Amino acid sequence: MMPFELTKLKLQPYIADEVFIDLDKSEYVANRLYSGFSFTSSKRIKSEFFYLWKWGKSGGDRTYINVIGAQLKLYF
């Protein structure tokens, strides 16, 4: 998350990347890239929307995954 908030909804954009390396073979084996934002609509509700792109190796073949997600957090 960014250390600042935008707009009245306290919008917080973020981006993250995870790289997985096989140190024995000195090669990349997977990568996950995230991008999204969270916002607070009230004191007790926080929402998040994100996109995830992942690639990995499985048996010599590369696999690609695209995910669009949402998360709703309720605080009591």
C-alpha positions in Angstrom: 0.0 0.0 0.0 1.1 3.5 -0.7 1.8 5.7 2.4 -0.8 8.2 1.3 -4.5 8.2 0.7 -6.3 9.8 -2.3 -9.8 11.3 -2.4 -12.5 11.3 0.2 -12.8 7.5 0.1 -9.1 7.1 1.2 -8.1 5.4 -2.1 -4.8 3.6 -1.7 -3.2 2.2 -5.0 -0.6 -0.5 -4.9 1.6 -2.6 -7.1 3.8 -5.6 -6.1 5.9 -8.2 -7.9 7.1 -11.6 -6.6 9.9 -13.4 -8.4 10.7 -17.1 -7.7 14.1 -18.4 -8.6 15.5 -21.9 -8.4 18.9 -21.3 -6.9 20.1 -24.8 -7.7 19.4 -24.4 -11.4 19.9 -20.6 -11.5 16.6 -20.0 -13.4 13.3 -18.2 -12.9 10.5 -20.6 -12.0 7.6 -18.3 -11.4 6.5 -14.7 -11.2 3.4 -13.0 -9.7 2.5 -9.4 -10.5 -0.3 -7.6 -8.5 -1.9 -4.3 -9.0 -4.9 -2.8 -7.4 -6.4 -0.3 -4.9 -8.3 -0.3 -1.6 -10.6 2.2 -0.3 -12.6 2.9 2.9 -16.3 3.6 2.4 -17.2 3.9 6.1 -15.5 3.4 9.5 -16.5 -0.3 9.4 -16.1 -1.2 5.7 -12.9 -1.5 3.6 -13.0 -2.7 0.0 -10.2 -3.9 -2.3 -10.0 -4.6 -6.1 -7.0 -6.1 -7.7 -5.6 -7.8 -10.8 -3.1 -10.7 -10.5 -0.9 -12.0 -13.4 1.1 -15.2 -12.7 3.3 -17.3 -14.9 5.1 -20.4 -13.8 6.9 -23.5 -15.2 5.3 -26.9 -14.9 7.0 -29.9 -16.5 9.0 -27.7 -18.9 5.8 -25.8 -20.0 4.9 -22.3 -19.0 1.5 -21.6 -17.6 -0.2 -18.2 -17.4 -3.0 -17.2 -15.0 -5.0 -13.9 -15.0 -7.2 -13.1 -12.0 -9.4 -10.2 -11.2 -10.6 -10.1 -7.6 -12.4 -8.2 -5.0 -12.3 -8.2 -1.2 -14.7 -6.8 1.4 -13.6 -6.3 5.0 -16.1 -5.6 7.8 -14.9 -4.3 11.2 -16.9 -4.7 14.4 
